């Protein structure tokens, strides 16, 4: 159990049979009446966001989430096969369990799989990944870093907006949180 006074961004709680993560919170002490905590909660499974108010000091069950480091080994049909880095056991996840970050998942990548009981809640990729550009319009002499951007397809099939001077075969660093180009990878 966790008190509403202890809410912080990132804290996970159980409400109505689901896991919610605190996105924002505000302790309010009105001039008249008792204090309360106004929160913005995000459902870990569906991604929906709700605002909810709790009495100050009200206790709610804290979600017992387990974070397991796994390595993506290969794809088998519609399933993605992962190996637990601690026990070397294999586990399978489908595309809906991984979510929209699947576009940056490549073989050999280590990810954190967050579980609630036996249910997979989310798959956390590294904040940035290095990927090779497989398709892009050719760069032209005179293209500069500040001159604009163009779409490029990387080895996992994701589309990223890159500067005009990036060409096919280059390795670039991409931020997986907001799909942005971070720079060339020096190899």
C-alpha angles and dihedrals in degrees: 000000000000129000119237086235088066096055114131131166109281096027111134121217136176118239129163093352095305137096117248128186120213108240099171135001136184128190109218124193108183121201090245125036132015128316121261141184119236112203141181109215129193121206107232094210102043102021093229117147125217135176116230134176124216129189112251108268094015111146125224130178113269114227113246101221123180120207115205124187109226135171123223104234106172147327119256111190106300093343127090112215119217130184121217105235092212102045100019090229119146124237131183127219130181127222094262091056092051095046130199094328088075087095090075098042115114134171115279094024117136115223137174114243112202114208132187104199103315094331119102108229102180145337114233115207123197112278091247134022134191113232135172119241108238100174132025139135111268118267117242127214108267097035109138136197092249097040098091144282140270133194118262131185116223129207093271093054097254121136118229130179108238136176117274094253095063113106138187114289097029120124115231134185115236129192105230094199097064105010095245132147112247101181146283118310113239108222 
